[in-house]
Amino acid sequence: MKSVRVQYCGPLGLAAGEGWEVVPVGEANSIGGFVRALAERTGGEFARMVLDSNGELRSTLLVAVDGEQVEDFSQALGEGVGEITLLPPIAGG
């Protein structure tokens, strides 16, 4: 089964309990499906930071695949994907 390296940045890493991990892709066929499965598997604060009250990915979540930001979470999770980076929204003033 194919696996990808998932990098958790900032508070997402704290909520996930680690900065990165290698995760089997499983049955996910889209970026959004993969991240949603991560949130459901991890649960707790991580899930609250990633999913909204309807179980959809938060629009403020930044997702990068192999260093390129993804804006369409329905984008297919291609065979060649090596790393997915999840970044919470950045607060500033």
C-alpha positions in Angstrom: 0.0 0.0 0.0 1.3 3.5 -0.9 2.3 5.8 1.9 3.0 9.5 2.0 5.0 11.6 4.5 2.8 14.1 6.3 4.3 17.2 7.8 2.3 18.9 10.6 3.3 22.6 11.1 2.8 24.8 14.2 -0.1 23.9 16.5 -1.2 21.1 14.2 2.0 19.2 15.1 1.3 19.7 18.8 -2.3 18.5 18.3 -1.2 15.5 16.3 1.5 14.7 18.8 4.3 14.7 16.3 5.9 16.9 13.7 5.6 14.4 10.9 4.7 10.8 10.1 4.5 8.4 7.3 0.8 7.5 6.6 -0.7 4.9 4.4 -3.0 6.4 1.7 -5.6 3.8 2.3 -8.8 4.3 0.2 -8.5 8.1 -0.1 -8.7 9.2 -3.7 -8.5 12.9 -3.1 -6.4 15.3 -1.1 -9.4 16.3 1.0 -10.4 12.7 1.6 -6.9 11.9 2.8 -6.8 14.9 5.2 -10.3 14.2 6.4 -9.3 10.6 7.2 -6.3 11.9 9.1 -8.5 14.1 11.2 -11.0 11.3 11.9 -8.1 9.0 12.9 -6.4 11.5 15.1 -9.5 13.1 16.6 -9.4 15.6 19.4 -8.0 19.1 19.0 -6.4 18.1 15.7 -9.8 17.2 14.2 -11.3 20.5 15.5 -8.4 22.5 13.8 -8.8 20.7 10.5 -12.6 20.1 10.2 -15.5 22.4 10.5 -18.8 21.6 12.3 -20.0 19.9 9.1 -17.0 17.6 8.9 -15.6 19.5 5.9 -12.0 20.7 5.7 -11.7 24.3 7.0 -11.2 26.8 4.3 -8.4 28.4 6.4 -6.3 25.2 6.4 -3.3 25.4 4.1 -2.4 22.2 2.4 0.7 21.7 0.2 1.5 18.7 -1.9 5.1 18.2 -2.7 5.7 21.9 -1.9 2.8 23.3 -4.0 -0.2 24.8 -2.3 -3.5 23.0 -3.0 -6.6 25.1 -3.3 -9.0 22.5 -4.6 -9.2 19.7 -2.0 -11.1 17.5 -4.4 -7.9 17.2 -6.4 -6.9 13.6 -7.0 -4.2 12.2 -4.7 -1.8 11.1 -7.4 0.5 8.1 -7.4 3.6 10.3 -7.3 2.8 12.3 -4.2 5.6 12.1 -1.7 4.7 14.6 1.0 1.7 16.5 2.2 2.2 19.5 4.5 -0.6 20.8 6.7 -0.4 24.4 8.0 -2.9 26.1 10.2 -3.9 29.6 9.4 -1.3 32.2 10.3 -2.5 34.9 12.7 -0.9 38.3 12.5 -1.5 41.9 13.0 
